[in-house]
Amino acid sequence: MQLRLDKYLADMGIGTRTQVKQYIRKNQVLVNGLPPEGPQQKVTDSDMVTFQGSAISYQKYKYYMFHKPKGCVSAAADNRHKTVLDYFPEYSRKGLFPVGRLDLDTEGLLLITNDGALAHNLLSPAKHVPKTYYAEVGGTVTEEDKAQFAQGIDIGGEKQALPAKLEILPEKSPEISRVHLTITEGKFHQVKRMFGAVGKQVLYLKRVSMGGLMLDGSLSPGEYRELTEKELQNLKE
């Protein structure tokens, strides 16, 4: 790898190319302990680059856990709605995209990355990656519903939904049931259609896990953080 210093720093989210050039002029950036010749200086993996005293290691791929809020779309661009990438600084969005999608009114865990190979593996129908949702459902969810979901249920498509695990939680009120539902595919509006098939309506939906990745409870809707090495490893496994 050999990159211009300003591109190196911009790619790592330090700022825009213009901002990075200002940091370099103000001697806030050092290469191997020395002020660089300028933003055009080439750096490689063997160079030690620091910004304001902190080492900046180049990472080809980026992985973020994002708590998607309601009202934004799982896309890189949209003409009508705010997108999940609008929650990231503009200079850091290059190449990023959401892995899969959550409905406009659904919140919860979404992986944001620029790693296309990982995204393909997580979304491949052949992989059957489990995804767990917390849902609040109008009416009483029954053991019969649980059994139907476990067998696979007709939701109106060419093929019925694959077997899914339904866990009934203590009810929120006599009119509202609380559940965890784990599915291994991602059909359009699948969770809502599954409950619709048993005569019930989803009132609130939140994805809490995907594969081996669990939503960090400290993240509020609209917040994100980088994955830890352990989380990334669990996800890849």
N, C-alpha and C positions, 0 to 999 in steps of 0.2 A: 504494500500500500504506500502510495506517495500522493499527498494532497497539499494544496495551498493551505497555509495556516488559517486564513479567514474562513475557508470552506470547512476545514476540520472543526473549528470552534462553532460555526453556525450549525453544522450537522449535529453537534452534540448539545444543541439547545442553549448555547450561551447567549445568543442574540441574533439579530439579523446580520447580514454581511456588513451593512453600514455601521451598526452598533459595535460589531467585533473590531472593525478597523479603528474606531475611536478608542476602544480598550487597549489596542496595540499601541496606538500613538501615545497613550497616557501611561505606558509601561506597566499596565496591569497584567500583561501576558509575558511569560518567560518561556524560552525553549532551552532545555538543558541548563537552566539557571541563568541564562543570559537574555537580554532584550533581543528580539528578532530583528532581522534586517527590514522587515515590513510585512504587510499582509500577504504578499506574494511568495514569501519564503516557503519552500517545500519541507514537509515533515513526514516522517515514517513511523512505523510501529516502535522502532527502537528509540525514538526521541521522547524526552520527558517534557510534556507541555503542562504548564500551570496557569491558572487564572485566579488572580487575587490570592495566591498562596496555596490553592487547592489543585491537586493533580487532576487532569482531564484525560481519561482514557477513551480511546476511540472505540465505539461499539457500532458494528455494522447493522445489527438488528436491535430494535427497541420493543419493549413489552410493557404495556400499562394495564393495570386493573382499573376499570372505570365504573363508577356507580351511575348508571344511566338514569336520569330523572324522567318523569312523564313530560310529554309535550315536545320531545325532540326526536328526530328520525335517525335510524342506524344507517347513516350514509355519509360519504365524504362531502357531498354537495346536494343542495335541494333549494328549489326556487320558492317554496311556500313555508317551510318550517326551519327552525334552528336545527342544526345537525350535531351529532356527538362530537365532531372535531371542532366545533365552535367553542367548546370548553377548553381547548388547548391553545396556547399562544400561537399566533400565526406563523412565527418563524420556526416552530417546532413540528408543524403538521406535515412537512414534506414526506411523501411516501406512506404516511399512516393511513390505516383503514380499519373499520370494525370487523371483527370476525363473527360472521353471522348477523342476525338482526333481532331486535326486540320491537314489538308493536309500539306505535306512537304513545299509547296510554299505559304501556308496561314499563316498569322500572327494574333496576337491579344490575347484576353482573354482566359486563361486556368487556371482552379483551380487545384492546387497540394495539396494533402492531404494524410493522412493515415486513414481516416474515411470511411470505406467501406460501412456503412449503408447510410451515406449521399450521397455517390457516386451512390449507387444503386437507391436511390430515384430520383436523378437528371437525371439519364440515363434511367429510366424505361419508356418504350413506353406509358404506361398507364397514366403517369403523364403529358405528353405534356408540358414539361418545355420549355418556349420560349427562343430562341437564336436569337440575332440580329446581322447582318453582314453589314458592309459598303463595297460596291463593286464599282469598276470602270469597265464599260462594253463597249465593242466596239459597235458602232452604236447607234441608238436612241431608248431608252426604251420608250414605248408608254403606253397610257391609256389602250389599248387593252391587252398589256402584264400584266398590273396591274390587269385587270379583270380576265384574265386566271389564274393568280397565286391565286387570291382570291377564285376561284372555286375549285382549286386543278388541278394539271396538270400531264399528263402522261410523266414520265421520263424513261420509258423503263423497269421498274421492274414489279413484279407480281401485285403490287398495285400502283395506282398513288399517287403522293405526296399530302399530306394533304393541305388544304387551307392555304395560306401564305399571309402576309401583305407586300406589296411592296410600298415603299415611293420613289417617284422620286424627286431627289434633283436638284438644278441648275447645268446645265451641265458643265463639265470641259472644253470641247472644242466641236466643231461641230461633231467630230468623236468619242467622249467618253462621255458616260452617267455616272452619279453618283447616287447611290441609297442606301437606307437602306432596307434590306430584313429580316423579322422576320419569322422564321419557328419554328415548334413545334415537330420536329423529327430529326433524324440524319442519314439519308441514306448516303451511300458511294458517295462522291463527289456531294452531293445533290444540292448545290447552283449552281455549274457549270453545272450540268445536267439540272436543271430547266431553266436556261438561254439558254442552248443549244437547249432545246425543242422549244424555240421561235426564234431560228436562230441567237442567239447572243453569244459572247464569253466573259467570265470573264477575265479581264486583271489584276486585283488586288483585293484581298479579305482579309478582316480583321474582326475578331469577336470583337464586342464592348460590348456585354452584354450576360449574361446567367442567367435566372431567374431574381432575384432581384439584381444581382451583375453587376455593371458597371465597365468597364476597367478604371483604374486610368490614366488620361492623363499625369501625371507626370512620369509614368514608361516608359522608353525607351525599345525597343526590347531587350530581354535578361535579363531584371531586374524584381525583384519580391519584394513583401512585405507581411507581415502577414495581414490577414483580421482583420478589426475592429470588435468589438462585434456587432455593428449595422449591418454591412455587413453580418456577419455570421447569425444573426437572420433573416434578409431579405431573405437570401438564403434558410434557413431551412423552411421558410413560403411558 
